[in-house]
Structures are given as structure tokens and as C-alpha cells.
Amino acid sequence: MESTKEYTNGELTIIWQPKLCQHSGICVKTLPNVYHPKEKPWIQIENATTEELIAQIKKCPSGALSYRLNVNTKSEDK
């Protein structure tokens, strides 16, 4: 039983929790080049910048999409 799926571009990892998804479509409408619900993998993270992905994930109303910055990134000086 899968509880989460992860997709990474090296700098950022998107965490998707399918059971939380309300299918509002905000992700697809915001970044249609990244989110393809009828394809596998449905998240094609390489089609947007890390900044664009973070901005979109913050708009997810259900919290099904979240992210973490990977440790070995240049922007680690926060």
C-alpha cells in the first residue's frame, strides 16, 4: 500500500500523498507542463524551475503536495 510518492530534480523533492489529494486541479492549471494526471509518472519535475515548483506546491489546498529541499544544494545558507 503506497502512502507517498517522491519526485526529485536533485535540488528539490516533491512529496505526493495520494490519499490527501482532493483533485482540485490547481497543480495542473498552474504548471501544466509538470503535472500530467493521465501519465506515469504524472509529475514531470524537470519541466519547471525549483522556484516555480515551490510556489505551486504552496497553493495545494489539500496538502497532498509538499516538498523538501535536498541537503546538497547551493541555496543551503538559510
C-alpha positions in Angstrom: 0.0 0.0 0.0 1.6 3.3 -1.1 1.3 6.2 1.2 3.6 8.7 -0.6 5.4 9.1 -3.9 8.5 11.2 -4.3 9.8 13.0 -7.4 13.2 14.9 -7.4 15.2 17.2 -9.6 18.3 16.9 -7.4 17.6 20.3 -5.7 14.0 19.7 -4.6 12.0 16.6 -3.8 8.2 16.8 -4.3 6.2 14.5 -1.9 2.8 13.5 -3.1 0.3 11.9 -0.7 -2.4 10.5 -3.0 -4.9 9.8 -0.1 -5.0 13.5 0.7 -5.5 14.7 -2.8 -8.8 16.5 -3.4 -8.3 16.7 -7.2 -8.9 20.4 -7.2 -6.7 20.7 -10.3 -4.7 23.7 -9.1 -1.4 21.9 -9.8 -2.4 21.1 -13.4 -3.7 24.6 -14.1 -0.7 26.3 -12.5 2.0 24.1 -14.1 0.5 22.1 -17.0 4.0 21.1 -18.3 4.8 19.4 -15.0 1.5 17.7 -13.9 0.0 15.1 -16.3 -2.7 13.2 -14.3 -3.2 10.6 -17.1 0.5 9.7 -17.5 3.1 7.8 -15.4 5.0 9.4 -13.8 2.3 12.0 -13.5 4.7 14.6 -12.1 7.5 15.6 -14.5 9.5 17.8 -12.2 12.2 18.6 -14.8 9.7 20.8 -16.7 9.8 23.7 -14.2 12.3 25.6 -12.0 12.6 24.8 -8.3 11.1 28.3 -7.6 8.1 27.6 -9.8 7.5 24.3 -8.2 7.7 25.7 -4.6 5.2 28.5 -5.5 2.8 26.0 -6.9 3.1 23.4 -4.1 2.3 26.2 -1.6 -1.1 26.6 -3.4 -2.1 23.0 -2.9 -5.4 23.2 -0.9 -5.3 19.7 0.5 -1.7 19.4 1.4 -1.3 16.4 -0.8 1.8 18.0 -2.4 4.7 19.1 -0.2 8.4 19.4 -0.7 11.8 19.3 0.8 15.0 21.0 -0.3 17.7 18.4 -0.7 20.8 18.8 1.5 23.4 19.2 -1.2 22.1 22.3 -2.8 23.8 25.7 -3.3 21.0 27.6 -1.7 21.6 26.0 1.7 22.6 29.2 3.5 19.2 29.9 5.1 
